Amino acid sequence: MRVSDVMSRPVVTVSPDTLVKDAAALLASKDISGVPVVENGLLVGIFSEADVLKSLKTTKKDLRLIFPSVSSLGIAFQEEVTQREIIDAYEEIGNKPVKDVMSKDVVSVGPDIPLTEAIVKMVQKDINRLPVIDKSNLVGIVSRGDIIRGLAKEESEKRASTKT
């Protein structure tokens, strides 16, 4: 099985100047967790839900007493970020362009590589999706879900062919 057998296409993309809140709304509306960032036809990054969460900056923390304490002093406090603070941080990051929060170190694959190679790359690099590039053009994207669906389909077809 090759990457081209399981990749999704057409690819949903955003530009580097798309606002984070607009890109996040796109992710939600398409029920996906990340998209390639394309500028002048070239892949320049990946924008994902994880990038948004990593970018949330909070400054004010409430201290909450932890009991029983794990501290040798017998008293311990835990920082607790308030919901309002998270909303404020999201509003702040939401008005920034995607290029400020996207992952710029993009790992990609070609459409003709074996699916096993794509799986190894994803596991080794701890990434959830791989843009599929053919002759400098973005032709698809392969996600963890695409791989699982492809493997399940292949297994189902194998079982069906052995029964006949």
Buried (B, 14 or more C-beta within 10 A) or exposed (E): BBBBEBBBEEBBBBBBEBBBBEBBEBBEEEEBBBBBBBBEEEBBBBBBBBBBEEBBEEEEEEEEEEEEEEEEEEEBEEEEBEEEBEEBBBEEBBEEBBBEBBBEEBBBBBBEBEBEEBBEBBEEEEBBBBBBBEEEEBBBBBBBBBBEEBBEEBEEEEEEEEEE
